[in-house]
Amino acid sequence: METQTASKFHVLLVPYPGQGHVNPMMQFARRLVSKGLKATLVVSIFIAKSMKLGSYVGPVQLDVISDGYDDGGFPKANSIDTYLERLKAAGSRTLADLIMKYEKTPNPIDCVIYEPFLPWALDVAKEFGLLGAAFFTQPCAVDYIYYNIQHKLLSLPISSTPVSIPGLPLLELRDLPSFARLPDSYPAYAEMLISQFSNADKADFVLINTFYKLEPEAVDTMSKVCPVLTIGPTVPSIYLDKRIEDDDNYGVDLFPLDASVSSNWLSSKPERSVVYLSFGSFCGLSDNQMEELLWGLKRSNFYFLWVIRATEEAKLPKTFKENLGDKGLIVNWSCQVKVLTNKAVGCFLTHCGWNSTIEAMSLGVPMVAMPLWSDQPVNAKLVEDVWKVGIRVKVDEEKGIVPRDEIEFCIREIMEGEKGKEVKKNVEKWSELAIEAVSKGGTSDKNIDEFVSKLVKT
Ligand code: UDP
């Protein structure tokens, strides 16, 4: 490929304004730059202002659109419905303005890579006659479930099980995306997720943040109805193929980092002696669940590093933090990929957000899966039964929480049990396959090359 031709080609990446969405698209943007394209990633005006972002993160240009809440973002909205409505209205308008702004420069936008949570972004791209690429930030299995729902091959709510979907393992109720089982729990989010495929047939490309060997049956099945390019994992290159310079973190943290504290603390601990816990950027636990978790941790008696976002911290008993001593460290936000590579970490107790899951697999860290909602139950099912890289906690259905003895049991199983040894071997194998996928000639690398060469030829 002629670098000169490619460097003129300008892609605009439009993620949903949340950490788990910005991260994979940002890393993908870096990869596209390393393949010779110009990439601009869009964040909301509120995120750019509050995080004091500059105009570049490494080689990726940043620009802004409005989510309708420039002075406070999502927390300022009265309801999820209102937020999503304003995001669509303000987002479409300001995305069109942005595309027009670049039309007047030597570097107009050629292709919009949008997250299908925001199908309107594709409509805007098409109004301007641009190429559009859907970028799914959840695994292929989950995307294919929503495809089936959108195409009325599955009707909601799904209540009789097991559910048999071609290319996927049989799914029980507890394995389904929460919005497929309980669409009325969060109707606006359910609608957003199901509508991902509302106009995807107009997209010129469908990209998924997964890799072929991880989900061969799901990818093959979905490819029959919608040509899919697997391009992941979108984990910073230093942890995988090491081919992209200075790609050692995602670069946009929506929460202030506590990084130096956690890495100093971690480095003082013996190999595989620490349980790392995080529930991602959005989910919260009930007060009761928080209490069971901290008792489970205490009883297991391992060191632990627990990410509790500042807005969640009030749920901890007041004296808990003071009485921790050296046994545990609570931080409000960590550089997760860096933590996961630290030899002291023996297991990751995770909510199974897709980024956290694929990061743990890429970095060879066994998991205790504690899914809460959305795609997380499906991811947890795959983690436990298909990839065999962790175990999943059992919920006490009557109380609706995971009790302390179950948490203790699962942590012990992974940290010191026979199961833990088996899981560690498996996860190391997946880590090698993840590296292979993005390395030169790997399945994702070839798909990215195919994507780039088709783009620049158009
Ligand atoms: N993350 C991080 N520091 C933390 C917790 C999470 O950098 O303390 C990152 C994590 O590496 C992942 C993202 O935030 O890339 C969370 O995405 P995920 O899909 O796992 O969960 P979500 O936040 O969307 O629920």
Boltz pocket constraint, residues with backbone or C-beta under 6 A from the ligand:
constraints:
  - pocket:
      binder: B
      contacts: [[A, 19], [A, 20], [A, 21], [A, 23], [A, 278], [A, 279], [A, 280], [A, 281], [A, 282], [A, 283], [A, 307], [A, 332], [A, 333], [A, 334], [A, 335], [A, 336], [A, 337], [A, 352], [A, 353], [A, 354], [A, 355], [A, 356], [A, 357], [A, 359]]
      max_distance: 6.0
